[in-house]
Amino acid sequence: MKDEKRKPETRVSRKGRITPYQAAYDDFLNRLIAAREEVGLTQRQAGKLLGRSHSFLSKCETGERSIEVFELLQIAEIYKKPAHYFLELGRSMPKRAK
């Protein structure tokens, strides 16, 4: 092998592995972020309510880590959303706050 430096893996490349459902998964991640922002929580605050670190939520929101069903139910409760809100993929989505 040549003496080449490997580029670090990026969020896009990790998320890119889940095709052919990429658009639906991106919609799910956007809903996850939007719901947290709508209740005015930071990742750190939400993580504390979940009994997890902020890096747990960061990895979930970037697609680096998958979310278990029971974790989603817990997140839905904290974010004051019905669980099906996160699964209504492909339907109109509220715009994220910037």
N, CA, C and O of each residue as an XYZ file, in Angstrom:
392
protein
N       0.823     -1.184      0.000
C       0.000      0.000      0.000
C       0.866      1.245      0.000
O       1.957      1.264      0.569
N       0.370      2.266     -0.636
C       1.066      3.542     -0.625
C       0.934      4.183      0.755
O       0.060      3.832      1.548
N       1.807      5.105      1.006
C       1.803      5.789      2.291
C       0.766      6.916      2.267
O       1.116      8.096      2.295
N      -0.509      6.535      2.215
C      -1.588      7.516      2.161
C      -2.265      7.599      3.521
O      -2.436      6.599      4.217
N      -2.643      8.815      3.876
C      -3.406      8.985      5.111
C      -4.862      8.675      4.813
O      -5.414      9.116      3.804
N      -5.465      7.921      5.693
C      -6.882      7.618      5.540
C      -7.701      8.778      6.056
O      -7.408      9.340      7.111
N      -8.716      9.128      5.318
C      -9.611     10.179      5.767
C     -10.503      9.600      6.864
O     -10.936      8.451      6.769
N     -10.776     10.385      7.898
C     -11.676      9.885      8.935
C     -13.085      9.711      8.365
O     -13.515     10.449      7.478
N     -13.768      8.738      8.888
C     -15.132      8.482      8.453
C     -16.017      9.648      8.884
O     -15.880     10.152      9.999
N     -16.908     10.071      8.020
C     -17.765     11.210      8.343
C     -19.178     10.729      8.634
O     -19.519      9.570      8.396
N     -19.997     11.645      9.157
C     -21.398     11.323      9.429
C     -22.102     10.856      8.163
O     -22.870      9.895      8.187
N     -21.837     11.529      7.079
C     -22.495     11.185      5.826
C     -22.170      9.751      5.417
O     -23.059      9.013      4.991
N     -20.923      9.358      5.541
C     -20.570      8.016      5.114
C     -21.191      6.965      6.028
O     -21.576      5.895      5.556
N     -21.297      7.246      7.320
C     -21.945      6.298      8.224
C     -23.413      6.171      7.871
O     -23.941      5.064      7.772
N     -24.076      7.309      7.680
C     -25.494      7.282      7.350
C     -25.714      6.667      5.975
O     -26.749      6.047      5.731
N     -24.768      6.829      5.095
C     -24.905      6.331      3.738
C     -24.998      4.822      3.639
O     -25.415      4.293      2.608
N     -24.623      4.131      4.680
C     -24.649      2.674      4.667
C     -26.057      2.097      4.734
O     -26.244      0.914      4.447
N     -27.038      2.889      5.102
C     -28.362      2.339      5.342
C     -29.281      2.405      4.127
O     -30.465      2.088      4.241
N     -28.775      2.803      2.986
C     -29.599      2.835      1.786
C     -30.175      1.452      1.552
O     -29.509      0.483      1.916
N     -31.324      1.281      0.990
C     -32.130      2.204      0.198
C     -33.122      3.049      1.001
O     -33.962      3.724      0.405
N     -33.051      3.032      2.303
C     -33.998      3.767      3.135
C     -33.430      5.084      3.644
O     -33.880      5.595      4.670
N     -32.461      5.632      2.952
C     -31.762      6.829      3.408
C     -32.704      8.002      3.646
O     -32.620      8.652      4.688
N     -33.592      8.285      2.712
C     -34.483      9.437      2.860
C     -35.382      9.278      4.078
O     -35.592     10.237      4.820
N     -35.912      8.090      4.292
C     -36.769      7.842      5.453
C     -35.963      7.964      6.742
O     -36.450      8.518      7.728
N     -34.748      7.456      6.740
C     -33.916      7.534      7.941
C     -33.527      8.976      8.244
O     -33.515      9.384      9.405
N     -33.210      9.742      7.215
C     -32.900     11.162      7.409
C     -34.107     11.893      7.986
O     -33.959     12.755      8.851
N     -35.305     11.549      7.507
C     -36.535     12.147      8.023
C     -36.690     11.809      9.509
O     -37.041     12.673     10.313
N     -36.430     10.562      9.865
C     -36.504     10.135     11.267
C     -35.528     10.950     12.122
O     -35.900     11.443     13.187
N     -34.291     11.090     11.662
C     -33.286     11.841     12.421
C     -33.679     13.311     12.551
O     -33.488     13.913     13.608
N     -34.225     13.888     11.484
C     -34.671     15.281     11.544
C     -35.807     15.462     12.532
O     -35.857     16.466     13.243
N     -36.731     14.492     12.585
C     -37.827     14.552     13.548
C     -37.296     14.448     14.977
O     -37.789     15.120     15.883
N     -36.307     13.616     15.164
C     -35.700     13.440     16.479
C     -35.096     14.762     16.975
O     -35.295     15.156     18.124
N     -34.368     15.424     16.104
C     -33.737     16.706     16.455
C     -34.792     17.787     16.659
O     -34.735     18.535     17.635
N     -35.757     17.873     15.739
C     -36.796     18.901     15.819
C     -37.604     18.770     17.109
O     -37.918     19.778     17.742
N     -37.940     17.556     17.504
C     -38.729     17.342     18.718
C     -37.967     17.815     19.954
O     -38.548     18.432     20.846
N     -36.676     17.527     20.005
C     -35.863     17.972     21.139
C     -35.799     19.491     21.185
O     -35.930     20.097     22.249
N     -35.594     20.105     20.014
C     -35.501     21.562     19.955
C     -36.834     22.230     20.295
O     -36.855     23.300     20.902
N     -37.954     21.597     19.901
C     -39.276     22.163     20.174
C     -39.570     22.248     21.672
O     -40.262     23.165     22.114
N     -39.054     21.304     22.451
C     -39.263     21.373     23.902
C     -38.162     22.187     24.587
O     -38.167     22.338     25.809
N     -37.228     22.704     23.802
C     -36.208     23.600     24.326
C     -35.103     22.922     25.115
O     -34.528     23.524     26.022
N     -34.801     21.680     24.780
C     -33.754     20.950     25.481
C     -32.479     20.870     24.658
O     -32.520     20.724     23.436
N     -31.361     20.967     25.333
C     -30.082     20.693     24.690
C     -29.866     19.181     24.733
O     -30.581     18.467     25.436
N     -28.897     18.705     23.992
C     -28.565     17.281     24.058
C     -28.163     16.889     25.475
O     -28.518     15.810     25.950
N     -27.437     17.749     26.137
C     -26.983     17.473     27.503
C     -28.176     17.350     28.455
O     -28.231     16.428     29.269
N     -29.131     18.285     28.351
C     -30.315     18.250     29.221
C     -31.174     17.017     28.946
O     -31.629     16.343     29.870
N     -31.388     16.736     27.662
C     -32.198     15.569     27.302
C     -31.502     14.282     27.739
O     -32.147     13.360     28.238
N     -30.200     14.224     27.551
C     -29.442     13.058     27.979
C     -29.581     12.804     29.467
O     -29.730     11.663     29.904
N     -29.532     13.876     30.241
C     -29.676     13.751     31.694
C     -31.056     13.192     32.048
O     -31.166     12.331     32.921
N     -32.098     13.669     31.386
C     -33.457     13.164     31.632
C     -33.585     11.686     31.255
O     -34.362     10.945     31.856
N     -32.815     11.274     30.255
C     -32.826      9.873     29.815
C     -31.901      8.992     30.650
O     -31.940      7.766     30.552
N     -31.071      9.631     31.470
C     -30.078      8.879     32.218
C     -28.913      8.446     31.346
O     -28.258      7.439     31.615
N     -28.665      9.223     30.295
C     -27.584      8.944     29.340
C     -26.726     10.180     29.174
O     -27.080     11.263     29.641
N     -25.599     10.015     28.509
C     -24.722     11.155     28.239
C     -25.220     11.921     27.017
O     -26.016     11.407     26.231
N     -24.746     13.147     26.868
C     -25.128     13.919     25.679
C     -24.565     13.269     24.422
O     -25.140     13.412     23.343
N     -23.451     12.557     24.547
C     -22.883     11.912     23.362
C     -23.796     10.788     22.856
O     -23.801     10.486     21.663
N     -24.563     10.172     23.753
C     -25.554      9.177     23.337
C     -26.536      9.815     22.356
O     -26.795      9.268     21.284
N     -27.083     10.976     22.731
C     -28.048     11.646     21.851
C     -27.385     12.166     20.588
O     -27.968     12.100     19.506
N     -26.183     12.675     20.717
C     -25.469     13.161     19.546
C     -25.306     12.034     18.522
O     -25.550     12.229     17.332
N     -24.897     10.875     18.988
C     -24.717      9.731     18.086
C     -26.038      9.261     17.502
O     -26.091      8.855     16.341
N     -27.099      9.309     18.285
C     -28.426      8.937     17.760
C     -28.872      9.929     16.690
O     -29.384      9.532     15.644
N     -28.675     11.219     16.953
C     -29.135     12.259     16.028
C     -28.328     12.317     14.744
O     -28.820     12.825     13.736
N     -27.112     11.813     14.751
C     -26.307     11.805     13.527
C     -26.409     10.480     12.785
O     -25.890     10.346     11.677
N     -27.071      9.505     13.386
C     -27.204      8.208     12.748
C     -26.052      7.269     13.041
O     -25.997      6.165     12.500
N     -25.134      7.695     13.888
C     -24.003      6.842     14.228
C     -24.434      5.671     15.110
O     -23.817      4.607     15.100
N     -25.510      5.891     15.877
C     -26.025      4.862     16.769
C     -27.505      4.686     16.498
O     -28.224      5.666     16.304
N     -27.965      3.456     16.482
C     -29.395      3.211     16.299
C     -30.107      3.357     17.638
O     -29.480      3.324     18.697
N     -31.411      3.517     17.576
C     -32.222      3.705     18.777
C     -33.109      2.484     18.961
O     -33.819      2.069     18.045
N     -33.057      1.925     20.143
C     -33.912      0.785     20.481
C     -35.345      1.273     20.662
O     -35.573      2.451     20.938
N     -36.298      0.380     20.510
C     -37.717      0.736     20.628
C     -38.015      1.377     21.982
O     -38.687      2.407     22.048
N     -37.525      0.780     23.048
C     -37.816      1.322     24.369
C     -37.140      2.669     24.598
O     -37.657      3.501     25.343
N     -36.001      2.888     23.972
C     -35.353      4.200     24.043
C     -36.201      5.232     23.309
O     -36.345      6.362     23.776
N     -36.760      4.854     22.168
C     -37.618      5.767     21.419
C     -38.861      6.127     22.230
O     -39.291      7.280     22.227
N     -39.432      5.158     22.917
C     -40.600      5.435     23.760
C     -40.247      6.404     24.882
O     -41.034      7.292     25.208
N     -39.087      6.238     25.463
C     -38.617      7.130     26.516
C     -38.365      8.533     25.967
O     -38.731      9.526     26.596
N     -37.748      8.609     24.806
C     -37.491      9.899     24.159
C     -38.807     10.589     23.830
O     -38.949     11.788     24.066
N     -39.760      9.859     23.294
C     -41.063     10.420     22.941
C     -41.737     11.027     24.171
O     -42.324     12.106     24.091
N     -41.653     10.349     25.279
C     -42.260     10.852     26.518
C     -41.595     12.150     26.963
O     -42.280     13.106     27.328
N     -40.279     12.187     26.935
C     -39.543     13.386     27.356
C     -39.802     14.554     26.404
O     -39.893     15.703     26.835
N     -39.919     14.256     25.113
C     -40.128     15.298     24.111
C     -41.602     15.641     23.923
O     -41.951     16.479     23.092
N     -42.471     14.983     24.706
C     -43.924     15.249     24.665
C     -44.513     15.022     23.269
O     -45.302     15.824     22.770
N     -44.114     13.926     22.667
C     -44.601     13.542     21.336
C     -45.092     12.104     21.409
O     -44.545     11.301     22.164
N     -46.117     11.770     20.634
C     -46.484     10.352     20.541
C     -45.382      9.622     19.766
O     -44.755     10.202     18.879
N     -45.154      8.380     20.094
C     -44.075      7.621     19.445
C     -44.240      7.579     17.933
O     -43.250      7.587     17.202
N     -45.474      7.536     17.459
C     -45.690      7.450     16.009
C     -45.252      8.711     15.279
O     -45.056      8.676     14.064
N     -45.093      9.833     15.997
C     -44.593     11.065     15.367
C     -43.250     10.819     14.675
O     -42.998     11.334     13.586
N     -42.405     10.034     15.314
C     -41.064      9.791     14.788
C     -41.079      8.811     13.614
O     -40.104      8.714     12.869
N     -42.176      8.096     13.454
C     -42.246      7.057     12.431
C     -43.114      7.432     11.242
O     -43.266      6.634     10.318
N     -43.677      8.611     11.246
C     -44.495      9.076     10.122
C     -43.569      9.612      9.041
O     -43.577     10.801      8.722
N     -42.792      8.731      8.499
C     -41.746      9.105      7.561
C     -42.314      9.432      6.192
O     -43.247      8.786      5.715
N     -41.735     10.443      5.576
C     -42.165     10.839      4.243
C     -43.326     11.816      4.254
O     -43.717     12.319      3.201
N     -43.879     12.090      5.418
C     -44.952     13.074      5.517
C     -44.338     14.418      5.838
O     -43.154     14.509      6.164
N     -45.149     15.469      5.746
C     -44.585     16.804      5.981
C     -44.003     16.884      7.389
O     -44.568     16.370      8.355
N     -42.885     17.529      7.464
C     -42.109     17.632      8.696
C     -41.975     19.075      9.104
O     -41.744     19.933      8.251
N     -42.113     19.372     10.378
C     -41.886     20.770     10.788
C     -40.444     21.167     10.535
O     -39.535     20.344     10.647
N     -40.239     22.417     10.198
C     -38.882     22.911      9.945
C     -38.130     22.997     11.265
O     -38.700     23.374     12.289
N     -36.844     22.646     11.236
C     -36.002     22.735     12.417
C     -35.650     24.173     12.701
O     -35.448     24.972     11.786
N     -35.578     24.499     13.981
C     -35.136     25.837     14.384
C     -33.649     25.958     14.077
O     -32.903     24.984     14.171
N     -33.234     27.146     13.714
C     -31.803     27.347     13.413
C     -31.131     28.136     14.489
O     -29.931     28.400     14.403
